């Protein structure tokens, strides 16, 4: 979970939920139930509070964060695309639906140094695999794409979510 603006303060129960999830949600088919039991709360209350925190902006998202290296994924490339602005939302949606794209989003261009407006993160066991995936994205974008590049990760960064002091 990532921190962003807060429209209302967190109460003690909200803080307990955030603290309990700082290392991740329980690995279970019923993670909210497990979390609720560990906090001595009803499952529906945990779910309602987490939804309220999402809606208010206290937390930005709840998402799985895979350990790519543990899964054998050694090549991680942020593909960046110069896509016709009239089509970028529609095509970006389609790119984001590809099974090998973990996330895709639109960003503003910064010409003349940065012409790209669509970003799509792809992962593979090798750079060759990533290059094949990028070629598939290029085929999908077709003539709407005027250029692209791939920015490869050079080191593994520690990903963390929302952290509360104390």
N, C-alpha and C positions, 0 to 999 in steps of 0.2 A: 504494500500500500504506500502511495506517495503522498507527501504533505502538500497542500496548496492553501489558498485563502480559507479562512473560517468565518462563517457568518454568525455562528453562535458558539459559545464556549463548550468544551467537553465537560461533562460531569464525571464523578468518580467512576461510575459504571462504564461510561464510554472509554475512559482512560484505561480501565482494567481490560477491556476488550482489545484496545490497541496494544497494550503491553503484552497481552497473551498471544497476539499475532505478529509481533515484531520479528520473530524468527520464522514466520510462515504459518499458514493455516495447517491444521492437522491433516496428515495423509490418510484419508479415510473416504469411503463412499458417502459418509454423512459428516463432513467436517464441522458444520455448524452445531450439530448435536454434540459432538465430542468437545468442541470449544465451550458450548453452553454448560455441559456437565462439569468441565474443569473449573468453571467460574461460579457454579451453583445457581445458574440462571435458566429460565425456560428457553428452549431453542428459538421459539418465535420472537422473543425479546431481543436475543442476539442478532437475529436476521433483520428485525425492524430497526434496531439501532445502527447496524452497519449500513443499511439502506439510507437511513436519515443522514449519516455522516457522508455518504457518497453524494446524496442530493444536495447537501449544504456546501459541499466542497471541502469539508474537513479532511476527507481522504479522496484521492483522485480515482483510484481503481483498485479492484481486487483481481489479481491475475496470477496464473502459474508462471514461475520463472524457472525454466529448465536449466539444468547444469549441462551445457552443451558438450564440454570436454568429457564428462562422465558418460555421455551418450555416443561418443566416438565422433562428434562433430568438431572438426579441426579448422575448417575454413568458414569464416563469417564475413560476409560482404554486404555493405550498405550500397545497394545500387541506386544511383541518382539519375533522373531522367528529365530531359527538357521536352515537356509535353504541351501541345496546343492548349492554351488556357480554357478554351471553350469546351474541351473534352476531358480535362484532367480529373474532374470529380468522378465522372462516369467510368473512365478507364482505371483510375486509381482504385475504385471499388472492385473492379474485376481483377486487378493485380493482387489486391489484398485477399481475395478469395482463393488464390492459388495455394495448394497444399504446402508448398515449400517456402512461402512468404510468411514470416512470423508477424510482421507488422508493416503497414504501408500508410503513408500520410503525405499531405500536401504541405509545402512550405513556400514562403515568398522567395522570389528570385532576387539576386543582388548583382545585376549586370554592372560592368562587363565581366567581372571575375567569376560570378556564380550564376549560370543560366538555368539551373535545375529547379524544378518546382514539384517533382514527385519523388519520394524516397520509398524504397522497398528493401527490407532486411531479408537476406537469404542466407541459409546455412547449408553446408555440405561436408562430406568427409574429406574432400579435397578441393583445391581451387578449380580443377577441371569440372567437378560436379557443379560448383557455383557458376562457372562460366556457361555451362549448359543450361542452367536455370535462368540466367540472365538472357541468354539467347531466346528462351521461351517467352520471357517478358517482352523482349524486343519484337517478336512475332505478334504477340497479342496487341501491342501498341501500334504496330504498323506505321503508316505514314504520319500519324499524329505525333510521332516522336522525332525530334530533330537532332537528338544526340544523347549520349549517356556515358557514365563511368561507373566503376566499382571501387569503393574504398574498403580495403580489407583491414580487419582487426589485426593489430600487431601484438597485443597482449590482452590477457583476460582481466577485466575489471570486476571488482566486487560489486554486486548489485544488492542494494538494501532498500527497504521500504521506510515507512514512517517510523521515526524513533521519538520517544518521549523521554525527557530527562528525568532522573530521579526514580 
